[in-house]
Amino acid sequence: MRSPRASLPTGLAGFLLAEAWRQLLGPAAPGTRRRHYHALYGRTQIAKYLPGNCFHLVGRQLLGHRLGHGHGALVLAALAETALLLA
């Protein structure tokens, strides 16, 4: 079990990862607030733990498209995120 002191750094790390993903997508879709991206990223994180470990990427692809981003930009953001995590 994590200590309460680990909650703040873990939450901050999640926030920073969501913000980095938003930046990788490029310009925001008109009328879309930053909090929508953070909520989308946070909701899809839980899908990492499903068998296959790819459903978080599928969720971001589908929900990101609903926010107005093209599939190409979403794929490039996913590839960049994966490459940065591996580095």
C-alpha positions in Angstrom: 0.0 0.0 0.0 1.3 3.5 -0.8 1.9 6.0 1.9 -0.1 9.2 1.8 3.0 11.1 1.0 3.2 9.2 -2.3 -0.2 10.5 -3.4 0.8 14.0 -4.3 3.9 13.0 -6.4 1.8 10.3 -8.2 -1.0 12.8 -8.9 1.5 15.4 -10.1 3.2 12.8 -12.4 -0.2 11.9 -13.9 -1.0 15.6 -14.5 2.3 16.2 -16.2 1.9 13.1 -18.4 -1.6 14.3 -19.4 -0.2 17.7 -20.2 2.7 16.3 -22.3 0.2 14.1 -24.3 -1.9 17.2 -24.9 1.2 19.1 -26.1 2.1 16.2 -28.4 -1.2 16.5 -30.2 -0.5 20.0 -31.3 -3.0 22.9 -31.3 -6.2 22.2 -29.4 -9.4 21.7 -31.2 -11.5 25.0 -31.1 -13.6 25.3 -27.9 -11.9 22.4 -26.1 -10.5 23.2 -22.6 -7.3 21.8 -21.2 -9.3 20.0 -18.5 -11.0 17.8 -21.1 -7.6 16.5 -22.2 -6.6 15.8 -18.6 -9.9 14.0 -17.9 -9.6 11.9 -21.1 -6.0 10.9 -20.3 -6.9 10.0 -16.7 -9.9 7.9 -17.7 -7.9 6.0 -20.3 -5.0 5.2 -17.9 -7.1 2.6 -16.1 -7.3 0.6 -19.4 -3.6 -0.1 -19.2 -4.4 -2.8 -16.7 -6.7 -4.8 -19.0 -5.1 -7.8 -20.7 -3.2 -6.7 -23.8 -2.0 -3.4 -22.4 -3.1 -1.4 -25.5 -6.7 -0.3 -24.6 -5.5 3.0 -23.1 -4.1 3.9 -26.6 -7.4 2.8 -28.3 -9.4 4.9 -25.8 -7.2 8.0 -26.4 -7.6 7.5 -30.1 -11.4 7.3 -30.0 -11.9 10.0 -27.4 -9.3 12.3 -28.8 -11.0 12.1 -32.2 -14.2 13.2 -30.5 -12.4 16.3 -29.3 -11.7 17.2 -32.9 -8.2 15.8 -33.5 -7.4 13.8 -36.6 -6.4 10.2 -36.4 -3.0 10.9 -37.8 -2.2 13.4 -35.1 -3.4 11.0 -32.4 -1.3 8.1 -33.8 1.8 10.4 -34.0 1.2 11.5 -30.4 0.9 7.8 -29.2 4.1 6.9 -31.1 6.0 9.9 -29.6 4.7 9.1 -26.1 5.8 5.4 -26.4 9.2 6.4 -27.7 9.7 8.9 -24.9 8.7 6.4 -22.3 11.2 3.9 -23.7 13.9 6.5 -23.7 
